[in-house]
């Protein structure tokens, strides 16, 4: 009755999404895909969150799929989709499979951003740590080295073959080799790693070799794996790719493929968002050992309520010497640096937790919450509560494009 009156309801195409959700980048891509689908209402999606269909071809034959988006594409999956004439968009950061359109990060651009991050902080010496047997690492290395050379500098490179996974045994051996390499480098130096996992190894190697991070060796990762970066000590700065945009563009491309349109390019690149700065690079290049020691102490203890006198004891210098050297090398006083580190931590806690202001004051070295609020407003222009609300609103409404264009 209803069909004859209003016409048959057109069924939505079935689309298969192959993403292992244990990866933060995969989750960001899925959010981009979901945003595109919400605004267009094009299909019904099934999420293979175990990536079973990568190795089991029965998954593709079990249902009439109109399209596939995969973060973990294998040759078997690519061949099966071509055989069954199922449009496939590949988001795996490897070389393209013949006839399969791909969207992946602009890895050369990621390397460029890493170099620029260090150059802006006054570094004159540079290093890169990567994997020689994977394309995306070599591209990031080449981008980093190119940007360094365009600035008139040279770059030391430490590349090894990645065995495919990180075991405690491989990790231990690598840390020893990295430590020996780091000891030979001139200081201070900015070192970028091809990915956050590799950057963690560099941090561990620096600690084992007695090298200060970031005062002697500033370390930058890539991919901005938030948990991995925050678990590092110090917390890792990282170049953030635009995984959300990759997912959004993949959904737009699949729509066109299902409609019978040919892709404009088989291998499309997505520019990175920028550098997320954390403690591992949160310093200017400083050759003075007293200042480096003082900065290291401030970064470790600022949020426990330290005084300038305690900084002087750790730096083994008089107040007049440290005051003069701080203004010479970083352009501010030791007290201003303590406040800067505290305010940075307050911002982080406001953005990443729902802690009340009293708890945030305790965690950042302020005895009185009211004084923390006064300082925060003085330096940022808004009270901490309003800052939190504004940032939450921005994260909710400003993360994705609004129209059809990627």
N, C-alpha and C positions, 0 to 999 in steps of 0.2 A: 504493500500500500504506500508506504513512505517512499520507496524507490521509484514507483511510477509517478508520484506527485512531485518529488523534488529531484529525481534523477539519482542514479547510483553514486554512492560515495566512493571517490577515487582512493585506492589504497596507496599509502606512502611506500616508497622504495625502502628495502631493508639494507642497511649499511653495517658492515662489520668493522669494529675498531679494535686494533691489536696493540695494547699498551700494558706493560708491566707497571703496576701502580706503586711499586716500592721505590721508583725513581721520581724525584721531585720534578725533574724536567718533563717527564711523561704526564704528570698531573697538570702542569701548567698548559701543556699542549691540549689536553682533554678539555680544560676550561675554555680555551680558545675555540675548539670545535663546538662545545656546548653553546657558547655565546652566539656563534654563527647560526646554529640550528634554531635557537630560541627566537632569533629575529627573522628567520625565513620559513621555519616549519616545513622543511623539505622531506625529511625521512624519519624512519624508525631505526634507532641505533641499538646494536648489541655489542657490549663491551667484553671482549676476551681478555680479562685481566691477568690470566696466567700465560698468555701467548702460546696456547696449545696449538692454534691453527698454523703457527709457523712451521711445525714439524709434522702435523697430522693432516694430510690432504682431505680427509673425510669431512672436516669442518667446512671446507669450501663447497663440497658437493652435497652437504646435508640440507642446504636451504638455497633458495634462489636469491642470492645476494646481487644487488644492483651496484655495489661499490665497496671498496675496502680502503681504510687508512691505517697504515702500520708504522709503528716506531721501531720495530725489530725485524725488518724484512730480511728474509733469507732467499738464496737462489731458488729453492724449491717453491716458496710462496710466489715469487715473481713469475716463475714458469707456469705454475698452476693457474694464476690469474690470467695470463696471456692465453693459455689453452682454453679456458672457460669463457674468455672474452668478458671478464669482470674488470671494470676500471679500478686501478690501484694507484694510490698516492703514497709514496715512500718517504718517511721522515727519518730514516736511519742515516746517520752521518758517515756514510761510506760512498765509494764511487757509484754512479748510477748503473742500474741494471738496464740492458738494452730495451728500449721501448717503454720504460716505466718512468713517469715523471717524478721528480724528487724535489723536496724542499728541505734545506738544511742551513745551519748557521753560516754566516760570513766569517770563516775562521781567520782569514787574513785580517779582516777588520777587528776581530777580537785581539789579535797580536798587536795591531796598531794602537788600540786603546790602552793595552797594557804598557807599552813603551811610553805613550804620552802621559800616562799617570805618573810614571817615575820622572820623566823630563820636567813636568810641571813642579815637582818637588825638589828640583835642583840637583838631581843625580847626574853624575858624570861617568859612572861605571855601571855596566849592565851585564846580566846573565840570563840564560834561558835553560830550563830543564824540561825535557820532553821524552817522547817515545819515537824512535826512528822508524818503526815498522807500521805505524798507522798514519793514514793520510791527514786526518784532521789535526793531529799534533804537528806534523811537518808544516801544514799551512799556517798554524798559529805561530810556530817558530819563525817561519819566513816573514810573516807580517811584523813580528816584533823586531827581528833583525833589520828589516828594511827601514822601519821607522827610526830605529836607533842610528842607522847609518845616514839617514836623511838629516839627522841632527848633528852629524859630523863626529859620531862616536863609533866605537867597536863593541862587539858583544861576545862574551864567552858562552859556549854552548856545551851542555852535558846531556847527551842523548843515549838511551839504551833501548833495547828491544823489550817491549811489554809482553810478559808471558801469558796474558789473557785474564789473569785474576791476581789479587793481592793476598799472598799468604804471609804468615808471620816470619817464615824462613826467608822468603824473597825480600820482604820488607827489611829485615835485619841486615842482610847483605847489602842492600841498596843504600841504607842509611850510612853504613860504614864508608862506602865509596863516595857518596855525596858529601860526607863530612870532610874527607880528604880533599875533595875538589873545592869546597867552600873555604877551607883554610888557606888555600893558595891564592884566592881572589883578593884584589885590592879592596879596601874598605874606606868609606861606606859604599854599598853597592845595592842596586835594585835587581831582584831576581824574580822573573816570572816563570811559573810552571804551566804546563799545557792544560792541566785540569786540577781540581781541588785535591783529589787523592794524591797526586804527585806533589802538590804544594805542602801537604801535611808531612810527607816524607822529608822535604827540605827543612821544614821547621824542626822536626825530630833530629835531623842530622846536625843542624845548627846548635841545638841544645847540647847534644852529645859532644860536640867539638868545643863547647864553651864560648860560642859566638852569640852576641846579643841580637835579639830580634825585637823590634825593627831597627834599633840604633846602629848596628853595624851591617846587618843584612836585612833589608826590607823584602818581604815575600808576598807575591801576588799569585792567586790561583785563577781558575776560569770555570765557568758554569754556574757559579753561585749556588752550590748545594748547601742550603742554609744550615742544616744540622751539622754536616761535616765541618763547615766553616766555623760555627760557634763552638764545637767541641775541641777545636784546635786551641793551643795555648802558645802565643796569643791568638785571638780570633782572627781568622783569615780574611783579608780583602780578596775580592774576586770580581772578574769581569762577568757581567750577567748577559747571557744571550736572551733573545726575545722569544722564548718558547711559546708564550701565549699567542703571539703574532704568527708563529709557524703553524700552530694548530688552526688558527682562524683562516689563514691562507690555504691550508690543506683542504679545509671544508669547502671554501669557495672554488678551489680547483676541481674537487670531486664533483661538485654541482655541475660545472661546465663539462666534465668528462661524461657524466651520465646523460647530459643533454646532447652529446655527440660532438662537442667542440674539441678541437685540438689544442693542446697547451701551447702557450706562447714560447716557453722554453722548457726543456727537459730537466735541467739542473738549475733550480732557483735558490738564491741565497737571501737570508734574512739578516739585516744589520743588528748588532748587539745593542742592548739598552744603554750600558755604561758600566762604570766601576762602582761596586758597592764597597765603600771604604770601612774597614775594621782596623783593629790594632796592629796587624802585621805590616801595614804600610803607613800608619797614621803618624808620620814623622817626616821632618825635612832632612835632607842629607847633611849630616853633621860629622865632621872629622875630629872634633875636640872630644877627648875621652871623658873628661869631667862632665861635660854637658850630656854626652851619650849615657853615662851612668845615672845622672840625675833624671833624665827623661825616662829611662827604663824603670827607675824606682817610682816615679810619678804615675806611670801607666799601670804599674802593678798595685799601687797602694792608694791612689788618689781617692777612691771611693770608700776608704776606711777612715777618712778624716785626718790625713797627715798634715803636718805643718812644714813650713819652709825650713825650719831648723833641722827637722829630720832629713829633709832632702840634702841639706848641706853636709850632714854627717855621712850620708851614703856616697856623696860625690867627692868627699875628701877635699873640700875647697872652702874658702871663706865666703861670707855673704856678698861682699863687694865683688869678688872674683866671679861668682856664679851669676849675680845680677848682670854684670857687664857682659859675660859670655853668652848668657841667654838672649840678651837684647841684640848682640852681635850676630848670633847664629840663627835664632828663630823669631826675633822681632817682638818678644814679649817677656814678661817677668816670670820667675818660677811660680808665684802665686796665681798669675793669670793662666799658666799652663795647668795647674791643679784644677782650677775652676773649669777650664775648657774640657778636660777629661771627665769631670763630674757631670757637666751639662750634656756631653755626648752620651753618657750612660743613662741619664734621665730621659733623653729623647728615645733611646732604644727601648727602655722599659715602658714608656708611654705607648710606643708603637706595637710592641710585641707581647705585652702582658695586659691583664686587667687588674693589676695590683692597685690598691688605693694609694693616694698620694703620701699618706703617712708611711706606708711600707716602702715606697720608692725613696723617700727621704732617708730611711734607715739604711737602705742598700747602697746609697751614694754618699754616705758620710756626713749627713746633715742631722744635727741633734734636734732641730726644730723644723717641722714641715713648712711653717709660715715663711721662714727665711729662705728655704729652697724655692718656694713659689715666687718670692720677690726677686731673687736672682734670676730665675728662669725667665720671668717676664722682662726683666731689664735687658737680658741678652737676646731674647727672641722676639720681643714685642707683644707676646700674648701669654696669658696664664697657662700652666700645664694642662689643666682640664680642657680648655678650649682648643689647645694645640692637638690633644688626643682626638677630640671629636672631628676636627677639620681633616686630620690625616686619615681617619677611618672613612670619612665621606669621600675623600679623594681616591682611596683605594677601591671603594665600591663603584664609583661612577666614572673614574678616569682611566681604567685599565685597558679598555678595548676600543677599537674603532666603532663608529655608530652606523655606518652605511655599508653598501655592498663592496666598495673598493677595499682591497687589502692594504 
